Amino acid sequence: MLPLRQYEELLKKLQNRLARTAGSAVELRLGSQERITVPAQVLRRLVDLGLARSEEALEELLTTTEAARLLGVSRPFVVKLLEQGQIPYRRVGTHRRVLKSDVLKYKQQMQVRRQALDQLAQEAQELGLGY
C-alpha cells in the first residue's frame, strides 16, 4: 500500500487528468504488461464513490452485514445504530457503508460501558443492594 502522501499525489494527478479528458477514454496500465481503456465517466464515478476523501479510501469500508459480524449482532441492529447516528456511515449508491475503524471504535465504547456496568453490579451486590 502506498503512503498517504504518495496516494494523495496520485489522486490529484488522476483528478487533473480526468478534468482534461472532457469525456474521452483514459488508458490505464495494470502492472508492467496489461493495459485497459476506461471511459472517463467511469473513472470519475470511481473517484466520486471511493476516492473523494483519501483517508477513507485507504481504510476498509464494510457492509452492514460485515459490521454486524464484527460486532456480534444482527444486521438490522447495525442499521438501527447507523440511523440513530451511533456509528457514522455513508451511502454508496443505495447501500450503507461504514469504516472499519468506526465500527471498532463503537465496539470499544460498548466494552468500556459493559465493564462499568459489571463493576456497578458487583459493588451493589457487595453492599447488599441487589435483588
N, C-alpha and C positions, 0 to 999 in steps of 0.2 A: 504494500500500500504506500502511496506517495505521502510525504509530509504535507501538512496542511498548506504551507506557503506555496509549494510547487503545485499542489492541487488547485489552489485559487488562481495561480498564474495561468494554468492550463484552461481553467474555466473561463477566464477573461479572454484568452485567445479564441476559444470556441465561440463565445458570445460575439466578439468582434467579427469573426469570420462569418457568422450567421447574419449579422447586420449587413454585410457586404454582398451576400449571395442573392438577395432580392428574389427569393422563390426558386432558385435553381438548386440542383442536387450538389451534395458535398461528398467527396471521395474520402473514405477513412481507411487507414492501414491498420490491420489487425495482425500483430506480430511482425515478422520480417517478410512474409510472403503474401499473405492474404489481404486483398483489398475489396471493400464493398462500397457501393454507391448508395447514399441515403438521401432522400429528399430533405431539403432544408426545413420544411414544415414539420417533419418527423423529429428532426434534431431539436427544433425549437420547443416542441411539445415535451421532449425528454428533459430539456433544461427546465421548462416550467414545472414539470412534475417532480423531478428528483434532484435537480442541481441548483435550485433557486437560492438555497442557503447552504453553503458548502459545509458548515459544521454538521448539519443534519444529514447531508449526503454521505458523509464519512461514517455516520452511525447507522446501526442496523434498524430498519423500520420493521415493525411487527404487525401482523394482522391481529384482529381481536381474538381469534382462536389461539394464536401463538402466545399472546399476552395472558390469556386465561390459563393456559398450560403452565406458564412460568409462575403465575400467582397461585395456582392450585384451586381455581374457582371456575364457575361456568362462564361461557361466552356471554350470555345475556347479562350476567352480573357485571362483567367488564364493560359492556355497552352502557349500562346504567352508571357506572363510575365515570365514564367518559362524558356522558351527557350531563352529569352533575358537576363536571369541572374538577373532579378529584385527580384525574390524570389528563394532561394535555394531549390533544390529538389533532390530526389534520386529515382532510379528505383527499384521496387520490381517486379521481372520478367519483363514483358513488360509494367507495369503500373507505372505512376509517383505518388510519394507520397511526401507530404510536411508536415513539422512540424507545428502544430497549432500555436506555438509561432512565427514562421517566418511569417505566414500569418497575425497574429495580429500586428506584428511589421510593416509590409508593410502597413496595414490599417491605423495605427497611423501616419506613414510618409505621407500618402496621405491626411489625415485630416489636418495635420500641413500645408502642401502645399496649400490646398484649403483655409484655413483660411488666409494665407499670400496673396493669390491672391484676395480674397474678400476684404481684407484691402486695397490693392493697388488700386483696382477698386473704392472703396469708396473714397479714397483720390484723385484719378484722377477726380472723379465726383465733389467733393467739390471744386477742383481747376479749374473746367470748362474745363478739358482736355478730357472729354468724347465726344462721337459722337453725 
